[in-house]
Amino acid sequence: MRFHDKVVLVSGGGSGIGRAVALGFAREGARVVVAGRGREALDQTVKLAEGGKVTALTADVSDSGSVAGLVGEIVERHGRLDVAINNAGVLATGKVADQAEEDFARVVDTNLTGVFLAMKHEIPAMLAGGGGVIVNFSSQIGLHKRLPGFGAYAASKAGVTALTRTAALEYIGQGIRINTISPGSHDTTMSLRPGETEADRAERVRGQVPIGRVGSLDEITGTVLWLASEDAGYVVGGDIVVDGGSTA
């Protein structure tokens, strides 16, 4: 129960890694708020908590007013914000010259600007409460690995890592510890290539990733919980890569 009575925000908590992480925090005693644009998916996460202290709030991380309202509502309900997992993200593929401008903007607005806006509003709430922990989701594609057709996503995630390192140095002296985590291929729909089945993905990963398999949601959740816990208290401005060795 490392997070007993801690107040935790997980954006993108309606599916995939965000949902798994939210449920992991709930199992360890946290009061968890899952946020995202789709209410139905968020409500399903709440239902899966089976009595855990999980609530849902809709928000658009690319909109400053929406994020400010989200953080304000959390503080109003719970009195503080202890941990923020900024996981919300989208993907659009295409070669640079072929990429639709609106798709590039949508990826950057959600993945990079969304993390900036999240921290912009989370940090003051944490300062008011005496400190906190922020984990921002980057990606192995951001700084460690290049994939043709993923330029917008790579640019947004590289930006997240750089922004996080700067913020980590700015606020560690005030008791806020900030890091990134960079997943590889995990068992989510986002890790599926266009037209690819789960069996296709498993075959592709066997040939590309040294560990020879897709990462489980339990494995990425365990890493996030560790990074957010006091066990990782000396990790500041780091980027924890969880990719089965594919960028080693």
FIKOLZA-1660 file (N, C-alpha, C; in steps of 0.1 Angstrom, whole numbers, plus 5000, padded with zeros to 4 digits):
% residues 248
   i   px   py   pz ch aa at
   1 5008 4988 5000  A  M  N
   1 5000 5000 5000  A  M CA
   1 5009 5013 5000  A  M  C
   2 5018 5013 4990  A  R  N
   2 5027 5025 4990  A  R CA
   2 5020 5038 4988  A  R  C
   3 5008 5038 4983  A  F  N
   3 5001 5051 4979  A  F CA
   3 4988 5052 4988  A  F  C
   4 4988 5047 5000  A  H  N
   4 4976 5048 5008  A  H CA
   4 4972 5062 5010  A  H  C
   5 4960 5066 5006  A  D  N
   5 4954 5079 5008  A  D CA
   5 4960 5090 4999  A  D  C
   6 4970 5086 4990  A  K  N
   6 4975 5096 4981  A  K CA
   6 4965 5099 4970  A  K  C
   7 4965 5112 4965  A  V  N
   7 4956 5116 4955  A  V CA
   7 4964 5116 4942  A  V  C
   8 4959 5107 4932  A  V  N
   8 4966 5105 4920  A  V CA
   8 4957 5108 4908  A  V  C
   9 4963 5115 4898  A  L  N
   9 4956 5118 4886  A  L CA
   9 4963 5110 4875  A  L  C
  10 4955 5103 4867  A  V  N
  10 4960 5096 4855  A  V CA
  10 4952 5100 4843  A  V  C
  11 4959 5108 4834  A  S  N
  11 4952 5112 4822  A  S CA
  11 4953 5100 4812  A  S  C
  12 4943 5100 4802  A  G  N
  12 4943 5089 4793  A  G CA
  12 4939 5076 4800  A  G  C
  13 4931 5077 4811  A  G  N
  13 4928 5066 4820  A  G CA
  13 4916 5057 4815  A  G  C
  14 4912 5059 4803  A  G  N
  14 4900 5051 4798  A  G CA
  14 4904 5039 4791  A  G  C
  15 4917 5036 4789  A  S  N
  15 4921 5024 4781  A  S CA
  15 4935 5022 4783  A  S  C
  16 4940 5010 4778  A  G  N
  16 4954 5007 4777  A  G CA
  16 4962 5009 4789  A  G  C
  17 4974 5015 4787  A  I  N
  17 4983 5017 4798  A  I CA
  17 4977 5026 4809  A  I  C
  18 4970 5036 4805  A  G  N
  18 4964 5045 4815  A  G CA
  18 4954 5038 4824  A  G  C
  19 4946 5030 4818  A  R  N
  19 4936 5022 4827  A  R CA
  19 4944 5013 4836  A  R  C
  20 4954 5006 4831  A  A  N
  20 4961 4996 4839  A  A CA
  20 4968 5003 4850  A  A  C
  21 4974 5014 4848  A  V  N
  21 4981 5022 4858  A  V CA
  21 4972 5027 4869  A  V  C
  22 4960 5032 4864  A  A  N
  22 4950 5037 4874  A  A CA
  22 4946 5026 4883  A  A  C
  23 4943 5014 4878  A  L  N
  23 4939 5003 4886  A  L CA
  23 4950 4999 4896  A  L  C
  24 4963 5000 4891  A  G  N
  24 4974 4996 4899  A  G CA
  24 4975 5006 4911  A  G  C
  25 4974 5018 4909  A  F  N
  25 4974 5028 4920  A  F CA
  25 4962 5025 4930  A  F  C
  26 4951 5022 4925  A  A  N
  26 4939 5019 4933  A  A CA
  26 4942 5007 4942  A  A  C
  27 4948 4997 4936  A  R  N
  27 4951 4985 4944  A  R CA
  27 4961 4988 4956  A  R  C
  28 4969 4999 4954  A  E  N
  28 4978 5002 4964  A  E CA
  28 4973 5014 4973  A  E  C
  29 4960 5016 4973  A  G  N
  29 4954 5024 4983  A  G CA
  29 4952 5039 4979  A  G  C
  30 4955 5043 4967  A  A  N
  30 4954 5057 4963  A  A CA
  30 4939 5060 4960  A  A  C
  31 4937 5073 4961  A  R  N
  31 4924 5079 4956  A  R CA
  31 4927 5084 4942  A  R  C
  32 4922 5077 4932  A  V  N
  32 4926 5079 4918  A  V CA
  32 4915 5087 4910  A  V  C
  33 4920 5096 4903  A  V  N
  33 4911 5103 4893  A  V CA
  33 4916 5100 4879  A  V  C
  34 4907 5093 4871  A  V  N
  34 4911 5091 4857  A  V CA
  34 4904 5102 4849  A  V  C
  35 4912 5107 4839  A  A  N
  35 4907 5118 4831  A  A CA
  35 4909 5114 4816  A  A  C
  36 4900 5119 4808  A  G  N
  36 4901 5117 4793  A  G CA
  36 4889 5124 4787  A  G  C
  37 4888 5122 4774  A  R  N
  37 4877 5129 4766  A  R CA
  37 4864 5120 4766  A  R  C
  38 4866 5107 4767  A  G  N
  38 4855 5098 4765  A  G CA
  38 4849 5093 4778  A  G  C
  39 4838 5097 4782  A  R  N
  39 4832 5094 4795  A  R CA
  39 4829 5079 4797  A  R  C
  40 4824 5073 4786  A  E  N
  40 4821 5059 4787  A  E CA
  40 4833 5050 4790  A  E  C
  41 4844 5053 4784  A  A  N
  41 4856 5045 4787  A  A CA
  41 4861 5047 4801  A  A  C
  42 4860 5060 4806  A  L  N
  42 4865 5063 4819  A  L CA
  42 4856 5056 4829  A  L  C
  43 4843 5056 4827  A  D  N
  43 4834 5049 4836  A  D CA
  43 4836 5034 4836  A  D  C
  44 4841 5028 4825  A  Q  N
  44 4845 5014 4825  A  Q CA
  44 4857 5012 4834  A  Q  C
  45 4866 5021 4834  A  T  N
  45 4878 5020 4843  A  T CA
  45 4873 5020 4858  A  T  C
  46 4864 5029 4861  A  V  N
  46 4859 5030 4875  A  V CA
  46 4852 5017 4879  A  V  C
  47 4845 5011 4869  A  K  N
  47 4838 4999 4872  A  K CA
  47 4848 4987 4875  A  K  C
  48 4858 4987 4867  A  L  N
  48 4868 4977 4868  A  L CA
  48 4876 4978 4882  A  L  C
  49 4876 4989 4888  A  A  N
  49 4882 4991 4901  A  A CA
  49 4876 4983 4912  A  A  C
  50 4863 4979 4910  A  E  N
  50 4856 4970 4919  A  E CA
  50 4857 4975 4934  A  E  C
  51 4852 4987 4936  A  G  N
  51 4852 4992 4949  A  G CA
  51 4865 5001 4953  A  G  C
  52 4874 5001 4944  A  G  N
  52 4886 5009 4946  A  G CA
  52 4882 5024 4946  A  G  C
  53 4890 5033 4951  A  K  N
  53 4887 5047 4952  A  K CA
  53 4891 5053 4938  A  K  C
  54 4883 5051 4928  A  V  N
  54 4885 5056 4915  A  V CA
  54 4873 5064 4910  A  V  C
  55 4876 5077 4906  A  T  N
  55 4865 5085 4900  A  T CA
  55 4870 5090 4887  A  T  C
  56 4860 5095 4879  A  A  N
  56 4863 5099 4865  A  A CA
  56 4859 5113 4863  A  A  C
  57 4867 5120 4856  A  L  N
  57 4864 5134 4852  A  L CA
  57 4868 5136 4837  A  L  C
  58 4859 5141 4829  A  T  N
  58 4863 5144 4815  A  T CA
  58 4871 5156 4814  A  T  C
  59 4881 5156 4805  A  A  N
  59 4890 5167 4802  A  A CA
  59 4897 5165 4789  A  A  C
  60 4901 5176 4783  A  D  N
  60 4908 5176 4770  A  D CA
  60 4922 5182 4774  A  D  C
  61 4933 5174 4774  A  V  N
  61 4946 5179 4778  A  V CA
  61 4951 5189 4769  A  V  C
  62 4946 5191 4757  A  S  N
  62 4951 5201 4747  A  S CA
  62 4945 5214 4750  A  S  C
  63 4936 5216 4759  A  D  N
  63 4929 5228 4762  A  D CA
  63 4932 5233 4776  A  D  C
  64 4938 5244 4777  A  S  N
  64 4943 5249 4790  A  S CA
  64 4932 5251 4800  A  S  C
  65 4920 5256 4796  A  G  N
  65 4909 5258 4805  A  G CA
  65 4904 5245 4810  A  G  C
  66 4904 5235 4801  A  S  N
  66 4899 5222 4805  A  S CA
  66 4908 5215 4816  A  S  C
  67 4921 5217 4814  A  V  N
  67 4931 5211 4823  A  V CA
  67 4930 5218 4837  A  V  C
  68 4929 5232 4836  A  A  N
  68 4928 5239 4848  A  A CA
  68 4916 5235 4856  A  A  C
  69 4905 5233 4849  A  G  N
  69 4892 5229 4856  A  G CA
  69 4894 5215 4862  A  G  C
  70 4901 5206 4855  A  L  N
  70 4903 5193 4860  A  L CA
  70 4911 5193 4873  A  L  C
  71 4922 5200 4873  A  V  N
  71 4931 5201 4885  A  V CA
  71 4924 5208 4896  A  V  C
  72 4916 5218 4893  A  G  N
  72 4909 5225 4903  A  G CA
  72 4898 5217 4910  A  G  C
  73 4892 5209 4902  A  E  N
  73 4881 5200 4907  A  E CA
  73 4887 5189 4916  A  E  C
  74 4899 5184 4912  A  I  N
  74 4906 5174 4921  A  I CA
  74 4909 5180 4934  A  I  C
  75 4915 5192 4934  A  V  N
  75 4919 5198 4947  A  V CA
  75 4906 5201 4955  A  V  C
  76 4896 5206 4948  A  E  N
  76 4883 5209 4956  A  E CA
  76 4878 5196 4962  A  E  C
  77 4878 5185 4955  A  R  N
  77 4873 5173 4961  A  R CA
  77 4881 5166 4971  A  R  C
  78 4895 5166 4969  A  H  N
  78 4904 5158 4977  A  H CA
  78 4913 5166 4985  A  H  C
  79 4914 5179 4983  A  G  N
  79 4922 5188 4991  A  G CA
  79 4936 5190 4986  A  G  C
  80 4941 5181 4977  A  R  N
  80 4955 5182 4972  A  R CA
  80 4956 5173 4960  A  R  C
  81 4968 5174 4954  A  L  N
  81 4972 5165 4943  A  L CA
  81 4986 5160 4946  A  L  C
  82 4988 5147 4948  A  D  N
  82 5001 5142 4952  A  D CA
  82 5009 5136 4940  A  D  C
  83 5002 5129 4931  A  V  N
  83 5009 5123 4920  A  V CA
  83 5001 5125 4907  A  V  C
  84 5008 5128 4896  A  A  N
  84 5002 5130 4883  A  A CA
  84 5009 5121 4873  A  A  C
  85 5001 5113 4866  A  I  N
  85 5006 5105 4855  A  I CA
  85 5000 5110 4842  A  I  C
  86 5009 5117 4834  A  N  N
  86 5004 5124 4822  A  N CA
  86 5006 5114 4810  A  N  C
  87 4996 5107 4808  A  N  N
  87 4997 5095 4798  A  N CA
  87 4989 5098 4785  A  N  C
  88 4980 5107 4785  A  A  N
  88 4971 5109 4773  A  A CA
  88 4980 5111 4761  A  A  C
  89 4976 5104 4750  A  G  N
  89 4984 5105 4738  A  G CA
  89 4976 5100 4726  A  G  C
  90 4980 5105 4714  A  V  N
  90 4974 5100 4702  A  V CA
  90 4985 5098 4692  A  V  C
  91 4981 5091 4681  A  L  N
  91 4991 5087 4671  A  L CA
  91 4985 5089 4657  A  L  C
  92 4994 5095 4648  A  A  N
  92 4990 5096 4634  A  A CA
  92 5003 5093 4626  A  A  C
  93 5001 5084 4616  A  T  N
  93 5013 5080 4609  A  T CA
  93 5013 5086 4595  A  T  C
  94 5025 5087 4589  A  G  N
  94 5026 5092 4575  A  G CA
  94 5040 5098 4573  A  G  C
  95 5045 5097 4561  A  K  N
  95 5058 5103 4558  A  K CA
  95 5057 5118 4559  A  K  C
  96 5068 5125 4562  A  V  N
  96 5068 5139 4565  A  V CA
  96 5061 5147 4554  A  V  C
  97 5065 5145 4542  A  A  N
  97 5059 5153 4531  A  A CA
  97 5044 5150 4528  A  A  C
  98 5040 5138 4533  A  D  N
  98 5026 5134 4531  A  D CA
  98 5017 5136 4543  A  D  C
  99 5023 5140 4554  A  Q  N
  99 5015 5141 4566  A  Q CA
  99 5006 5153 4565  A  Q  C
 100 4993 5151 4568  A  A  N
 100 4983 5161 4569  A  A CA
 100 4987 5171 4580  A  A  C
 101 4986 5184 4577  A  E  N
 101 4990 5194 4587  A  E CA
 101 4982 5193 4600  A  E  C
 102 4969 5190 4598  A  E  N
 102 4960 5189 4609  A  E CA
 102 4963 5177 4618  A  E  C
 103 4968 5166 4611  A  D  N
 103 4972 5154 4619  A  D CA
 103 4984 5157 4627  A  D  C
 104 4994 5164 4621  A  F  N
 104 5006 5167 4628  A  F CA
 104 5003 5176 4640  A  F  C
 105 4994 5186 4638  A  A  N
 105 4991 5195 4649  A  A CA
 105 4983 5188 4660  A  A  C
 106 4975 5178 4656  A  R  N
 106 4967 5171 4666  A  R CA
 106 4976 5163 4675  A  R  C
 107 4986 5156 4669  A  V  N
 107 4995 5148 4677  A  V CA
 107 5004 5157 4686  A  V  C
 108 5009 5168 4681  A  V  N
 108 5017 5177 4690  A  V CA
 108 5008 5184 4701  A  V  C
 109 4996 5188 4697  A  D  N
 109 4987 5194 4707  A  D CA
 109 4984 5185 4718  A  D  C
 110 4982 5172 4715  A  T  N
 110 4978 5163 4726  A  T CA
 110 4990 5158 4733  A  T  C
 111 5000 5153 4726  A  N  N
 111 5012 5146 4732  A  N CA
 111 5022 5155 4739  A  N  C
 112 5024 5167 4733  A  L  N
 112 5034 5176 4739  A  L CA
 112 5028 5188 4746  A  L  C
 113 5020 5195 4739  A  T  N
 113 5013 5207 4745  A  T CA
 113 5005 5202 4757  A  T  C
 114 4999 5190 4755  A  G  N
 114 4991 5184 4766  A  G CA
 114 4999 5182 4779  A  G  C
 115 5011 5177 4777  A  V  N
 115 5020 5175 4789  A  V CA
 115 5024 5189 4795  A  V  C
 116 5027 5199 4786  A  F  N
 116 5030 5212 4791  A  F CA
 116 5019 5218 4799  A  F  C
 117 5007 5217 4794  A  L  N
 117 4995 5223 4801  A  L CA
 117 4992 5215 4814  A  L  C
 118 4994 5202 4813  A  A  N
 118 4992 5194 4825  A  A CA
 118 5001 5199 4837  A  A  C
 119 5014 5200 4833  A  M  N
 119 5024 5204 4844  A  M CA
 119 5021 5218 4848  A  M  C
 120 5018 5227 4838  A  K  N
 120 5015 5241 4842  A  K CA
 120 5005 5242 4853  A  K  C
 121 4995 5233 4853  A  H  N
 121 4984 5234 4863  A  H CA
 121 4986 5225 4874  A  H  C
 122 4993 5214 4872  A  E  N
 122 4996 5204 4883  A  E CA
 122 5006 5210 4893  A  E  C
 123 5016 5216 4888  A  I  N
 123 5027 5220 4896  A  I CA
 123 5023 5230 4907  A  I  C
 124 5015 5241 4904  A  P  N
 124 5011 5250 4914  A  P CA
 124 5002 5242 4925  A  P  C
 125 4994 5233 4921  A  A  N
 125 4986 5225 4930  A  A CA
 125 4995 5217 4940  A  A  C
 126 5006 5211 4934  A  M  N
 126 5015 5203 4942  A  M CA
 126 5023 5212 4951  A  M  C
 127 5027 5224 4946  A  L  N
 127 5035 5233 4955  A  L CA
 127 5027 5237 4967  A  L  C
 128 5014 5240 4965  A  A  N
 128 5005 5243 4976  A  A CA
 128 5004 5232 4986  A  A  C
 129 5005 5220 4981  A  G  N
 129 5004 5209 4991  A  G CA
 129 5018 5204 4996  A  G  C
 130 5029 5211 4993  A  G  N
 130 5042 5207 4998  A  G CA
 130 5050 5198 4990  A  G  C
 131 5046 5195 4978  A  G  N
 131 5054 5187 4969  A  G CA
 131 5045 5176 4962  A  G  C
 132 5052 5168 4953  A  G  N
 132 5045 5158 4946  A  G CA
 132 5054 5151 4936  A  G  C
 133 5048 5142 4928  A  V  N
 133 5055 5134 4918  A  V CA
 133 5048 5135 4905  A  V  C
 134 5055 5137 4894  A  I  N
 134 5049 5137 4881  A  I CA
 134 5057 5127 4872  A  I  C
 135 5049 5119 4865  A  V  N
 135 5055 5110 4855  A  V CA
 135 5049 5113 4842  A  V  C
 136 5057 5117 4833  A  N  N
 136 5052 5120 4819  A  N CA
 136 5055 5108 4810  A  N  C
 137 5046 5105 4801  A  F  N
 137 5048 5094 4792  A  F CA
 137 5055 5099 4779  A  F  C
 138 5067 5095 4777  A  S  N
 138 5074 5097 4764  A  S CA
 138 5072 5084 4756  A  S  C
 139 5083 5080 4749  A  S  N
 139 5082 5068 4741  A  S CA
 139 5096 5064 4736  A  S  C
 140 5099 5051 4734  A  Q  N
 140 5111 5047 4728  A  Q CA
 140 5114 5054 4715  A  Q  C
 141 5103 5057 4708  A  I  N
 141 5104 5064 4695  A  I CA
 141 5108 5078 4696  A  I  C
 142 5107 5084 4708  A  G  N
 142 5110 5098 4710  A  G CA
 142 5125 5101 4708  A  G  C
 143 5133 5094 4716  A  L  N
 143 5147 5097 4715  A  L CA
 143 5156 5085 4712  A  L  C
 144 5151 5073 4714  A  H  N
 144 5159 5061 4713  A  H CA
 144 5158 5053 4701  A  H  C
 145 5148 5055 4693  A  K  N
 145 5146 5046 4681  A  K CA
 145 5138 5054 4671  A  K  C
 146 5141 5052 4658  A  R  N
 146 5134 5059 4647  A  R CA
 146 5126 5049 4639  A  R  C
 147 5114 5053 4635  A  L  N
 147 5106 5045 4627  A  L CA
 147 5100 5054 4616  A  L  C
 148 5103 5051 4603  A  P  N
 148 5097 5059 4592  A  P CA
 148 5082 5059 4593  A  P  C
 149 5077 5070 4591  A  G  N
 149 5062 5072 4591  A  G CA
 149 5057 5076 4605  A  G  C
 150 5066 5077 4615  A  F  N
 150 5062 5081 4628  A  F CA
 150 5068 5095 4632  A  F  C
 151 5070 5103 4623  A  G  N
 151 5077 5116 4625  A  G CA
 151 5069 5125 4635  A  G  C
 152 5057 5127 4634  A  A  N
 152 5049 5135 4643  A  A CA
 152 5049 5130 4657  A  A  C
 153 5047 5117 4658  A  Y  N
 153 5048 5111 4671  A  Y CA
 153 5061 5112 4678  A  Y  C
 154 5072 5109 4670  A  A  N
 154 5086 5110 4675  A  A CA
 154 5089 5124 4679  A  A  C
 155 5085 5134 4672  A  A  N
 155 5088 5148 4675  A  A CA
 155 5081 5152 4688  A  A  C
 156 5068 5148 4689  A  S  N
 156 5061 5151 4701  A  S CA
 156 5067 5145 4714  A  S  C
 157 5071 5132 4713  A  K  N
 157 5076 5125 4724  A  K CA
 157 5090 5130 4728  A  K  C
 158 5098 5133 4718  A  A  N
 158 5111 5139 4721  A  A CA
 158 5110 5152 4728  A  A  C
 159 5100 5160 4724  A  G  N
 159 5097 5172 4731  A  G CA
 159 5093 5170 4746  A  G  C
 160 5085 5159 4748  A  V  N
 160 5081 5156 4762  A  V CA
 160 5093 5153 4770  A  V  C
 161 5103 5145 4765  A  T  N
 161 5114 5142 4773  A  T CA
 161 5123 5154 4776  A  T  C
 162 5125 5163 4766  A  A  N
 162 5133 5175 4769  A  A CA
 162 5126 5184 4779  A  A  C
 163 5113 5186 4777  A  L  N
 163 5105 5195 4786  A  L CA
 163 5105 5189 4800  A  L  C
 164 5104 5176 4801  A  T  N
 164 5104 5170 4815  A  T CA
 164 5117 5172 4822  A  T  C
 165 5128 5171 4815  A  R  N
 165 5141 5172 4821  A  R CA
 165 5143 5187 4826  A  R  C
 166 5138 5196 4818  A  T  N
 166 5139 5210 4822  A  T CA
 166 5131 5213 4835  A  T  C
 167 5118 5208 4834  A  A  N
 167 5109 5210 4846  A  A CA
 167 5114 5203 4858  A  A  C
 168 5121 5192 4856  A  A  N
 168 5126 5184 4868  A  A CA
 168 5136 5192 4875  A  A  C
 169 5145 5199 4868  A  L  N
 169 5155 5208 4874  A  L CA
 169 5149 5220 4881  A  L  C
 170 5139 5225 4874  A  E  N
 170 5132 5237 4879  A  E CA
 170 5125 5235 4893  A  E  C
 171 5120 5223 4895  A  Y  N
 171 5111 5222 4907  A  Y CA
 171 5115 5212 4917  A  Y  C
 172 5127 5204 4915  A  I  N
 172 5131 5195 4925  A  I CA
 172 5134 5201 4938  A  I  C
 173 5139 5214 4938  A  G  N
 173 5142 5221 4950  A  G CA
 173 5130 5225 4958  A  G  C
 174 5119 5224 4952  A  Q  N
 174 5106 5227 4959  A  Q CA
 174 5098 5214 4962  A  Q  C
 175 5104 5203 4960  A  G  N
 175 5098 5191 4964  A  G CA
 175 5089 5184 4954  A  G  C
 176 5091 5187 4941  A  I  N
 176 5083 5180 4931  A  I CA
 176 5093 5173 4922  A  I  C
 177 5092 5160 4921  A  R  N
 177 5101 5151 4914  A  R CA
 177 5094 5147 4901  A  R  C
 178 5101 5150 4890  A  I  N
 178 5095 5148 4877  A  I CA
 178 5104 5139 4868  A  I  C
 179 5098 5129 4861  A  N  N
 179 5105 5120 4853  A  N CA
 179 5097 5116 4841  A  N  C
 180 5103 5110 4831  A  T  N
 180 5095 5104 4820  A  T CA
 180 5097 5088 4820  A  T  C
 181 5088 5082 4814  A  I  N
 181 5089 5067 4811  A  I CA
 181 5087 5065 4797  A  I  C
 182 5095 5057 4790  A  S  N
 182 5094 5055 4776  A  S CA
 182 5091 5040 4773  A  S  C
 183 5079 5037 4771  A  P  N
 183 5075 5023 4768  A  P CA
 183 5079 5019 4753  A  P  C
 184 5081 5006 4752  A  G  N
 184 5082 5000 4738  A  G CA
 184 5069 4994 4734  A  G  C
 185 5069 4983 4728  A  S  N
 185 5057 4976 4723  A  S CA
 185 5050 4969 4735  A  S  C
 186 5039 4974 4739  A  H  N
 186 5031 4968 4750  A  H CA
 186 5017 4964 4745  A  H  C
 187 5010 4956 4753  A  D  N
 187 4998 4950 4749  A  D CA
 187 4986 4961 4749  A  D  C
 188 4987 4970 4739  A  T  N
 188 4977 4980 4737  A  T CA
 188 4973 4981 4723  A  T  C
 189 4962 4987 4720  A  T  N
 189 4958 4989 4706  A  T CA
 189 4967 4999 4699  A  T  C
 190 4973 5009 4706  A  M  N
 190 4982 5018 4699  A  M CA
 190 4994 5012 4694  A  M  C
 191 4998 5001 4699  A  S  N
 191 5010 4994 4695  A  S CA
 191 5008 4986 4682  A  S  C
 192 4996 4985 4678  A  L  N
 192 4992 4977 4666  A  L CA
 192 4995 4987 4654  A  L  C
 193 5002 4982 4644  A  R  N
 193 5003 4989 4631  A  R CA
 193 4990 4989 4623  A  R  C
 194 4988 4998 4614  A  P  N
 194 4976 4998 4606  A  P CA
 194 4973 4985 4599  A  P  C
 195 4962 4979 4602  A  G  N
 195 4958 4966 4596  A  G CA
 195 4964 4954 4602  A  G  C
 196 4971 4956 4613  A  E  N
 196 4978 4945 4620  A  E CA
 196 4969 4939 4631  A  E  C
 197 4970 4925 4632  A  T  N
 197 4963 4918 4642  A  T CA
 197 4973 4916 4654  A  T  C
 198 4967 4912 4665  A  E  N
 198 4976 4909 4677  A  E CA
 198 4986 4898 4674  A  E  C
 199 4981 4888 4666  A  A  N
 199 4991 4877 4662  A  A CA
 199 5002 4883 4652  A  A  C
 200 4998 4892 4643  A  D  N
 200 5008 4898 4635  A  D CA
 200 5018 4906 4643  A  D  C
 201 5013 4913 4653  A  R  N
 201 5022 4921 4662  A  R CA
 201 5031 4912 4669  A  R  C
 202 5026 4901 4675  A  A  N
 202 5035 4892 4682  A  A CA
 202 5046 4886 4673  A  A  C
 203 5043 4883 4661  A  E  N
 203 5053 4878 4651  A  E CA
 203 5063 4889 4648  A  E  C
 204 5058 4901 4646  A  R  N
 204 5068 4912 4643  A  R CA
 204 5077 4915 4655  A  R  C
 205 5071 4915 4667  A  V  N
 205 5079 4918 4679  A  V CA
 205 5090 4907 4681  A  V  C
 206 5086 4895 4679  A  R  N
 206 5095 4884 4681  A  R CA
 206 5108 4886 4673  A  R  C
 207 5107 4892 4661  A  G  N
 207 5118 4894 4653  A  G CA
 207 5126 4907 4655  A  G  C
 208 5120 4916 4663  A  Q  N
 208 5125 4929 4665  A  Q CA
 208 5130 4932 4679  A  Q  C
 209 5124 4926 4689  A  V  N
 209 5127 4929 4703  A  V CA
 209 5135 4918 4709  A  V  C
 210 5147 4921 4715  A  P  N
 210 5155 4910 4720  A  P CA
 210 5148 4901 4730  A  P  C
 211 5139 4906 4738  A  I  N
 211 5132 4897 4747  A  I CA
 211 5122 4888 4740  A  I  C
 212 5118 4891 4728  A  G  N
 212 5111 4882 4720  A  G CA
 212 5096 4883 4722  A  G  C
 213 5090 4893 4728  A  R  N
 213 5076 4893 4731  A  R CA
 213 5071 4907 4734  A  R  C
 214 5058 4909 4733  A  V  N
 214 5052 4922 4737  A  V CA
 214 5052 4923 4752  A  V  C
 215 5054 4936 4757  A  G  N
 215 5054 4938 4771  A  G CA
 215 5039 4937 4776  A  G  C
 216 5038 4933 4789  A  S  N
 216 5024 4932 4795  A  S CA
 216 5021 4945 4802  A  S  C
 217 5008 4947 4804  A  L  N
 217 5004 4959 4811  A  L CA
 217 5008 4959 4825  A  L  C
 218 5009 4947 4831  A  D  N
 218 5014 4946 4845  A  D CA
 218 5028 4951 4846  A  D  C
 219 5036 4948 4836  A  E  N
 219 5050 4952 4836  A  E CA
 219 5052 4967 4835  A  E  C
 220 5045 4973 4827  A  I  N
 220 5046 4988 4826  A  I CA
 220 5040 4994 4838  A  I  C
 221 5029 4989 4843  A  T  N
 221 5023 4994 4855  A  T CA
 221 5032 4994 4867  A  T  C
 222 5039 4982 4868  A  G  N
 222 5048 4981 4879  A  G CA
 222 5059 4991 4879  A  G  C
 223 5064 4994 4867  A  T  N
 223 5075 5004 4865  A  T CA
 223 5070 5018 4869  A  T  C
 224 5058 5021 4864  A  V  N
 224 5052 5034 4868  A  V CA
 224 5050 5036 4883  A  V  C
 225 5045 5026 4889  A  L  N
 225 5043 5026 4904  A  L CA
 225 5056 5028 4911  A  L  C
 226 5066 5021 4907  A  W  N
 226 5079 5023 4913  A  W CA
 226 5084 5037 4911  A  W  C
 227 5084 5042 4899  A  L  N
 227 5089 5055 4896  A  L CA
 227 5081 5066 4904  A  L  C
 228 5069 5064 4907  A  A  N
 228 5061 5074 4914  A  A CA
 228 5062 5072 4929  A  A  C
 229 5069 5061 4933  A  S  N
 229 5070 5058 4948  A  S CA
 229 5082 5064 4954  A  S  C
 230 5083 5064 4967  A  E  N
 230 5095 5068 4974  A  E CA
 230 5107 5059 4972  A  E  C
 231 5105 5047 4967  A  D  N
 231 5116 5038 4963  A  D CA
 231 5124 5044 4952  A  D  C
 232 5119 5053 4944  A  A  N
 232 5126 5060 4933  A  A CA
 232 5129 5074 4937  A  A  C
 233 5130 5077 4950  A  G  N
 233 5132 5091 4954  A  G CA
 233 5144 5098 4949  A  G  C
 234 5154 5091 4945  A  Y  N
 234 5166 5097 4940  A  Y CA
 234 5166 5098 4925  A  Y  C
 235 5155 5095 4918  A  V  N
 235 5155 5095 4904  A  V CA
 235 5148 5109 4900  A  V  C
 236 5156 5117 4894  A  V  N
 236 5151 5131 4890  A  V CA
 236 5155 5134 4876  A  V  C
 237 5145 5138 4868  A  G  N
 237 5148 5141 4854  A  G CA
 237 5152 5129 4845  A  G  C
 238 5149 5117 4850  A  G  N
 238 5153 5105 4843  A  G CA
 238 5143 5101 4832  A  G  C
 239 5147 5092 4824  A  D  N
 239 5138 5086 4814  A  D CA
 239 5140 5071 4815  A  D  C
 240 5130 5064 4820  A  I  N
 240 5131 5050 4822  A  I CA
 240 5125 5043 4810  A  I  C
 241 5134 5036 4803  A  V  N
 241 5130 5029 4790  A  V CA
 241 5126 5015 4794  A  V  C
 242 5113 5011 4789  A  V  N
 242 5108 4998 4792  A  V CA
 242 5104 4992 4778  A  V  C
 243 5114 4986 4772  A  D  N
 243 5112 4982 4758  A  D CA
 243 5117 4968 4754  A  D  C
 244 5120 4960 4764  A  G  N
 244 5124 4946 4762  A  G CA
 244 5138 4946 4755  A  G  C
 245 5146 4956 4755  A  G  N
 245 5159 4956 4750  A  G CA
 245 5160 4961 4736  A  G  C
 246 5149 4966 4730  A  S  N
 246 5150 4970 4716  A  S CA
 246 5158 4982 4713  A  S  C
 247 5161 4990 4723  A  T  N
 247 5170 5002 4720  A  T CA
 247 5183 5000 4728  A  T  C
 248 5186 4989 4733  A  A  N
 248 5199 4987 4741  A  A CA
 248 5211 4988 4731  A  A  C
% end
